[in-house]
Amino acid sequence: MKAPVGARHKRKRVGRGDGSGHGTYSGRGCKGQNSRAGGGVRLGFEGGQLPLIKRLPRTRGFVNIFKTEYCVINVGSLSIFDANTEVDPQALLNAGLIKSLKRPIKILGNGEIDRALVVKANKFSSTAEEKIVAAGGKVEGI
Protein backbone atom coordinates (compact mmCIF):
# COMPACT_ATOMS: atom_id res chain seq x y z
CA MET A 1 0.00 0.00 0.00
CA LYS A 2 1.09 3.51 -0.70
CA ALA A 3 0.23 6.78 1.07
CA PRO A 4 -2.01 9.10 -0.98
CA VAL A 5 -0.43 12.06 -2.74
CA GLY A 6 0.10 14.96 -0.34
CA ALA A 7 -0.09 12.81 2.79
CA ARG A 8 3.67 12.73 3.32
CA HIS A 9 5.68 15.93 3.74
CA LYS A 10 9.39 16.56 3.49
CA ARG A 11 11.15 17.39 6.75
CA LYS A 12 11.71 21.14 7.31
CA ARG A 13 15.49 21.71 7.10
CA VAL A 14 16.13 25.05 8.75
CA GLY A 15 19.27 27.18 8.54
CA ARG A 16 20.30 25.90 5.09
CA GLY A 17 20.55 29.23 3.26
CA ASP A 18 18.12 31.82 2.00
CA GLY A 19 17.21 29.79 -1.08
CA SER A 20 15.70 27.07 1.10
CA GLY A 21 12.98 29.39 2.41
CA HIS A 22 14.11 28.75 6.01
CA GLY A 23 17.42 30.58 6.03
CA THR A 24 18.75 33.60 7.97
CA TYR A 25 16.60 33.35 11.15
CA SER A 26 15.51 29.72 10.62
CA GLY A 27 11.83 30.46 11.24
CA ARG A 28 12.52 31.88 14.72
CA GLY A 29 11.88 35.54 13.92
CA CYS A 30 14.23 38.29 14.97
CA LYS A 31 15.86 38.53 18.44
CA GLY A 32 14.00 37.85 21.67
CA GLN A 33 13.75 35.04 24.17
CA ASN A 34 12.31 32.46 21.78
CA SER A 35 14.97 33.04 19.11
CA ARG A 36 17.84 32.00 21.39
CA ALA A 37 19.19 28.50 21.83
CA GLY A 38 17.65 27.07 24.99
CA GLY A 39 15.21 29.96 25.01
CA GLY A 40 11.51 29.91 25.66
CA VAL A 41 9.44 29.96 28.83
CA ARG A 42 8.24 27.20 31.14
CA LEU A 43 4.77 25.70 30.92
CA GLY A 44 2.12 28.03 32.36
CA PHE A 45 4.37 31.14 32.33
CA GLU A 46 2.45 34.28 31.39
CA GLY A 47 5.22 36.84 31.04
CA GLY A 48 5.34 37.65 34.74
CA GLN A 49 1.58 38.10 35.12
CA LEU A 50 0.17 35.94 37.93
CA PRO A 51 -0.47 32.65 36.10
CA LEU A 52 -3.91 31.11 35.84
CA ILE A 53 -2.82 28.12 37.92
CA LYS A 54 -1.99 30.45 40.84
CA ARG A 55 -5.07 32.63 40.37
CA LEU A 56 -7.47 29.71 40.90
CA PRO A 57 -8.25 28.46 44.40
CA ARG A 58 -6.44 25.27 45.29
CA THR A 59 -8.34 22.00 45.26
CA ARG A 60 -8.88 20.58 48.70
CA GLY A 61 -8.69 16.95 49.74
CA PHE A 62 -8.01 14.10 47.36
CA VAL A 63 -9.78 11.68 45.02
CA ASN A 64 -9.91 8.09 46.24
CA ILE A 65 -8.93 5.97 43.24
CA PHE A 66 -10.15 2.81 45.00
CA LYS A 67 -13.73 4.09 45.48
CA THR A 68 -16.44 1.62 44.45
CA GLU A 69 -18.86 3.18 41.98
CA TYR A 70 -22.34 1.62 42.09
CA CYS A 71 -25.18 1.52 39.59
CA VAL A 72 -27.96 2.98 41.73
CA ILE A 73 -31.61 2.09 41.26
CA ASN A 74 -34.51 3.41 43.31
CA VAL A 75 -37.22 1.15 44.70
CA GLY A 76 -39.84 3.08 42.72
CA SER A 77 -38.23 1.96 39.43
CA LEU A 78 -38.79 -1.71 40.31
CA SER A 79 -42.55 -1.34 39.80
CA ILE A 80 -42.07 -2.13 36.08
CA PHE A 81 -41.61 -5.82 37.03
CA ASP A 82 -44.58 -8.14 37.57
CA ALA A 83 -45.37 -9.44 41.06
CA ASN A 84 -43.35 -12.42 42.37
CA THR A 85 -40.62 -11.83 39.78
CA GLU A 86 -36.95 -12.44 40.54
CA VAL A 87 -35.13 -9.16 39.89
CA ASP A 88 -31.43 -9.85 39.33
CA PRO A 89 -28.75 -7.76 37.54
CA GLN A 90 -29.51 -9.40 34.17
CA ALA A 91 -33.23 -8.55 34.51
CA LEU A 92 -32.33 -4.94 35.35
CA LEU A 93 -30.08 -4.77 32.28
CA ASN A 94 -32.79 -6.20 30.02
CA ALA A 95 -35.30 -3.67 31.42
CA GLY A 96 -32.87 -0.81 30.66
CA LEU A 97 -32.52 0.30 34.29
CA ILE A 98 -28.74 -0.19 34.20
CA LYS A 99 -26.33 0.21 31.30
CA SER A 100 -23.79 -2.51 32.10
CA LEU A 101 -23.04 -5.37 34.48
CA LYS A 102 -19.49 -4.14 35.16
CA ARG A 103 -20.42 -2.09 38.23
CA PRO A 104 -22.04 -3.49 41.39
CA ILE A 105 -25.71 -2.60 41.97
CA LYS A 106 -27.18 -0.72 44.91
CA ILE A 107 -30.91 -0.35 45.54
CA LEU A 108 -31.97 2.93 47.16
CA GLY A 109 -35.23 3.70 48.95
CA ASN A 110 -36.67 6.54 46.87
CA GLY A 111 -40.22 5.88 45.62
CA GLU A 112 -42.84 3.30 46.54
CA ILE A 113 -43.22 -0.40 45.72
CA ASP A 114 -46.62 -2.12 45.74
CA ARG A 115 -45.74 -5.70 44.72
CA ALA A 116 -43.76 -8.59 46.15
CA LEU A 117 -40.44 -9.03 44.36
CA VAL A 118 -37.34 -11.12 45.02
CA VAL A 119 -34.58 -8.54 44.54
CA LYS A 120 -30.95 -9.60 44.15
CA ALA A 121 -28.30 -6.86 44.31
CA ASN A 122 -24.89 -6.16 45.82
CA LYS A 123 -26.13 -3.61 48.36
CA PHE A 124 -29.38 -2.18 49.71
CA SER A 125 -30.07 0.96 51.68
CA SER A 126 -31.95 0.35 54.93
CA THR A 127 -35.10 2.14 53.66
CA ALA A 128 -35.06 0.16 50.41
CA GLU A 129 -34.79 -3.08 52.34
CA GLU A 130 -37.69 -2.08 54.61
CA LYS A 131 -39.95 -1.13 51.67
CA ILE A 132 -39.28 -4.32 49.71
CA VAL A 133 -39.94 -6.54 52.76
CA ALA A 134 -43.03 -4.48 53.72
CA ALA A 135 -44.47 -5.09 50.25
CA GLY A 136 -44.08 -8.86 50.82
CA GLY A 137 -40.88 -9.20 48.86
CA LYS A 138 -37.51 -10.65 49.64
CA VAL A 139 -34.00 -9.10 49.66
CA GLU A 140 -30.95 -11.17 48.64
CA GLY A 141 -27.36 -9.97 48.57
CA ILE A 142 -25.08 -11.13 45.78
C-alpha positions as CSV (number, residue, x, y, z in Angstrom):
1,M,0.0,0.0,0.0
2,K,1.1,3.5,-0.7
3,A,0.2,6.8,1.1
4,P,-2.0,9.1,-1.0
5,V,-0.4,12.1,-2.7
6,G,0.1,15.0,-0.3
7,A,-0.1,12.8,2.8
8,R,3.7,12.7,3.3
9,H,5.7,15.9,3.7
10,K,9.4,16.6,3.5
11,R,11.2,17.4,6.8
12,K,11.7,21.1,7.3
13,R,15.5,21.7,7.1
14,V,16.1,25.1,8.7
15,G,19.3,27.2,8.5
16,R,20.3,25.9,5.1
17,G,20.6,29.2,3.3
18,D,18.1,31.8,2.0
19,G,17.2,29.8,-1.1
20,S,15.7,27.1,1.1
21,G,13.0,29.4,2.4
22,H,14.1,28.8,6.0
23,G,17.4,30.6,6.0
24,T,18.8,33.6,8.0
25,Y,16.6,33.4,11.1
26,S,15.5,29.7,10.6
27,G,11.8,30.5,11.2
28,R,12.5,31.9,14.7
29,G,11.9,35.5,13.9
30,C,14.2,38.3,15.0
31,K,15.9,38.5,18.4
32,G,14.0,37.8,21.7
33,Q,13.7,35.0,24.2
34,N,12.3,32.5,21.8
35,S,15.0,33.0,19.1
36,R,17.8,32.0,21.4
37,A,19.2,28.5,21.8
38,G,17.7,27.1,25.0
39,G,15.2,30.0,25.0
40,G,11.5,29.9,25.7
41,V,9.4,30.0,28.8
42,R,8.2,27.2,31.1
43,L,4.8,25.7,30.9
44,G,2.1,28.0,32.4
45,F,4.4,31.1,32.3
46,E,2.4,34.3,31.4
47,G,5.2,36.8,31.0
48,G,5.3,37.7,34.7
49,Q,1.6,38.1,35.1
50,L,0.2,35.9,37.9
51,P,-0.5,32.6,36.1
52,L,-3.9,31.1,35.8
53,I,-2.8,28.1,37.9
54,K,-2.0,30.5,40.8
55,R,-5.1,32.6,40.4
56,L,-7.5,29.7,40.9
57,P,-8.3,28.5,44.4
58,R,-6.4,25.3,45.3
59,T,-8.3,22.0,45.3
60,R,-8.9,20.6,48.7
61,G,-8.7,17.0,49.7
62,F,-8.0,14.1,47.4
63,V,-9.8,11.7,45.0
64,N,-9.9,8.1,46.2
65,I,-8.9,6.0,43.2
66,F,-10.2,2.8,45.0
67,K,-13.7,4.1,45.5
68,T,-16.4,1.6,44.4
69,E,-18.9,3.2,42.0
70,Y,-22.3,1.6,42.1
71,C,-25.2,1.5,39.6
72,V,-28.0,3.0,41.7
73,I,-31.6,2.1,41.3
74,N,-34.5,3.4,43.3
75,V,-37.2,1.1,44.7
76,G,-39.8,3.1,42.7
77,S,-38.2,2.0,39.4
78,L,-38.8,-1.7,40.3
79,S,-42.5,-1.3,39.8
80,I,-42.1,-2.1,36.1
81,F,-41.6,-5.8,37.0
82,D,-44.6,-8.1,37.6
83,A,-45.4,-9.4,41.1
84,N,-43.3,-12.4,42.4
85,T,-40.6,-11.8,39.8
86,E,-36.9,-12.4,40.5
87,V,-35.1,-9.2,39.9
88,D,-31.4,-9.8,39.3
89,P,-28.8,-7.8,37.5
90,Q,-29.5,-9.4,34.2
91,A,-33.2,-8.5,34.5
92,L,-32.3,-4.9,35.4
93,L,-30.1,-4.8,32.3
94,N,-32.8,-6.2,30.0
95,A,-35.3,-3.7,31.4
96,G,-32.9,-0.8,30.7
97,L,-32.5,0.3,34.3
98,I,-28.7,-0.2,34.2
99,K,-26.3,0.2,31.3
100,S,-23.8,-2.5,32.1
101,L,-23.0,-5.4,34.5
102,K,-19.5,-4.1,35.2
103,R,-20.4,-2.1,38.2
104,P,-22.0,-3.5,41.4
105,I,-25.7,-2.6,42.0
106,K,-27.2,-0.7,44.9
107,I,-30.9,-0.4,45.5
108,L,-32.0,2.9,47.2
109,G,-35.2,3.7,49.0
110,N,-36.7,6.5,46.9
111,G,-40.2,5.9,45.6
112,E,-42.8,3.3,46.5
113,I,-43.2,-0.4,45.7
114,D,-46.6,-2.1,45.7
115,R,-45.7,-5.7,44.7
116,A,-43.8,-8.6,46.1
117,L,-40.4,-9.0,44.4
118,V,-37.3,-11.1,45.0
119,V,-34.6,-8.5,44.5
120,K,-30.9,-9.6,44.1
121,A,-28.3,-6.9,44.3
122,N,-24.9,-6.2,45.8
123,K,-26.1,-3.6,48.4
124,F,-29.4,-2.2,49.7
125,S,-30.1,1.0,51.7
126,S,-31.9,0.4,54.9
127,T,-35.1,2.1,53.7
128,A,-35.1,0.2,50.4
129,E,-34.8,-3.1,52.3
130,E,-37.7,-2.1,54.6
131,K,-39.9,-1.1,51.7
132,I,-39.3,-4.3,49.7
133,V,-39.9,-6.5,52.8
134,A,-43.0,-4.5,53.7
135,A,-44.5,-5.1,50.2
136,G,-44.1,-8.9,50.8
137,G,-40.9,-9.2,48.9
138,K,-37.5,-10.6,49.6
139,V,-34.0,-9.1,49.7
140,E,-31.0,-11.2,48.6
141,G,-27.4,-10.0,48.6
142,I,-25.1,-11.1,45.8
